[in-house]
Amino acid sequence: MKPDFFRRRSVFAVVLLAGAFATLALAHNKLLKSAPAAGAALNASPARVEMWFAEKPDLTVSKIAVKGPAGAVETGPAHANAETSIVADFKGKLADGRYIVSWQTAGDDGHMSKGEFSFSVKSAR
Amino acid sequence: MPDPAVVLEASAKALLYASLLVGIGASAARWLLLRRAIAELGADLVPAIEQSVARIALGAASLALAACGLRVWTHTVAAFGFDGARSWDTLRLIALHSRWGQSWGIQFIAALVFMAACAATVWRRTFWPLATLSVVGFTATIPLLGHASGDTARMAVHALHILAAGVWLGTLSAVLLISVPPASFGPMGTPLTSRRMRLLILRRFSPIALPSAATVVAAGLVASWFYVGAVSNLWTTAYGRLLVLKAGLVVGISACGYVNWRHVRKLHEKSASSASIVVLEATLAAAVAIVTGYLTEIGHP
């Protein structure tokens, strides 16, 4: 048997072995869900906004900012609630209107993930 | 319009990759290439070339260390904006207290060791094994930051990809950068010039270039499998399109390498076209480093 035969097989085996270790690829830390949910129409003011991510968020770079009809809404600092979530408490009741939540965090790869979503409040009178 | 913070982070990473490849290439040239060319270059000239290669390694290590430092600032810009990155406190927060910073610290120390080892090698050639070990060690820390982090298989493939690229394209770049004093060429009348010296060295390059290029491609294919997911992502996502661009550049480099190999085999002293092809090859390699910098900073599918 030619030595090349073994060489070719070895290369094939190495590529195959490397491939066998393949795991599902993940992008930057992804937002999985939030409360209030994106697009939600609430009939009462929420006390906080919480977001759950695919990976544990790095709190040192995590930020949550909320903008309402009257401008920036005062919130406490973003902090951890569960293993993979960050939360910010509202310092007062939200008036009726549309609110935009802007967030930033990072996951295992260190890359910044940024995004925004909105919800609205329409209190029952 | 790309996010300026991503452009900055990618640029710092491209600088890191380019300098690291040359650093790896300097070691590969020392251990794998110069020994093969001793007979043609002459034993008197080799020490001068080796000293030049050590200086190239030191320059590459210094640039890599600078790129590591720059990355703290660019990452702080990404997290806190340009205004936030002016504050020493935020820079310190990112470098010392963020999760990214923990891995960065390891990488920075590895870059420092790499630079110290290269400086020692410029001083005494007996430190070459240390310089080589330190560049391999530094390379192993690169996947700690980025898409591969936290996954042993992905990190191993990433490190192998960089090492092989360094042996291939870094060695080529290091040979282009070799500069020896005219006196090293020996007594007057010796028919050896800088160009011929480089051609003589490059003539021995193909047995090193072929396996390392094959390893680059194999590791790149495995990494693509990790990150791209569906084949359609190659044209429907920014990550996929950049990857296709990178693959195109690598094909261009391979074509240059083939043409150059044919020229160098004939070894014409006045072969200006051969020199320009090698320069084109190195320029394409620099373009690959830039594209890779972006590729490793943007989100994959």
Interface residues (C-beta under 8 A of the other chain):
Chain A: V11 V14 V15 A18 G19 F21 A22 T23 A25 A27 H28 D58 T60 V61 Q104 A106 D108 D109 G110 H111 M112 S113
Chain B: A5 H75 A78 A79 F80 L93 I94 H97 S98 R99 W100 S103 L145 G146 H147 A148 S149 G150 D151 T152 A153 R154 A156 V157 A214 A218 A219 L221 V222 W225 F226 Y227 V228 G229 E297 G299 H300 P301
